Amino acid sequence: MTYREATAAAVDRGHRRVPFRGRLQPLWSLDVDLGDLGVRYRLTLRNGALTYTVAPQSAEADGVLRLTSTTLAGLLADGVGPEQFAAAGVQVDADVSAVGRLLGALDEPDPAFAIVIP
């Protein structure tokens, strides 16, 4: 069983944490392709941290969202879930459940969270 398969099986059983095995592996990765800006972001959730990069990646992402920056702003403002992406004009390449798993791993933001304390 590969690391990715083991991770998916653990998540399917309701587990959020996966034991560390060797080198760091992303838990989930998602490409967001903003066609109107000509930029592609790679979002990676690994070890509890969501990071992004615009650097080209050699490995394929679990999913790709193709949309415009205006559509992205609307999705974020309206809180649209993966099941409504098609109606919103978002093209999802690969498994829609990968997007749902990524979003499901995120917590609601706390506006009172102190990022920097003097």
Residue pairs with C-beta under 8 A, 6 or more apart in sequence:
1 9
3 21
3 25
4 25
6 18
7 18
7 25
7 27
10 18
11 101
16 105
18 27
24 46
24 47
25 46
26 44
26 45
26 46
27 45
27 46
27 47
27 105
28 44
28 45
28 62
28 98
28 101
28 102
28 105
29 42
29 43
29 44
29 45
29 57
29 59
29 61
29 62
30 42
30 43
30 44
30 61
30 62
30 63
30 64
30 65
30 98
30 99
30 102
31 40
31 41
31 42
31 43
31 61
31 63
31 64
31 65
32 40
32 41
32 43
32 64
32 65
32 67
32 72
33 39
33 40
33 64
33 65
33 66
33 67
34 40
34 41
34 67
34 68
34 69
34 72
35 66
35 67
35 68
36 68
36 69
36 70
37 69
39 54
40 54
41 52
41 53
41 54
42 52
42 53
42 54
42 55
42 57
42 61
43 50
43 51
43 52
43 102
44 50
44 51
44 52
44 53
45 102
45 105
50 106
61 94
62 94
62 95
62 98
62 101
62 102
63 92
63 93
63 94
63 95
63 96
63 98
63 99
64 92
64 93
64 94
65 85
65 90
65 91
65 92
65 93
65 99
66 90
66 91
66 92
66 93
67 75
67 88
67 89
67 90
67 91
68 89
71 88
71 89
71 90
74 80
74 88
75 85
75 88
75 90
80 88
81 100
81 103
82 92
82 96
82 97
82 99
82 100
82 103
83 96
85 92
85 96
85 99
86 92
92 99
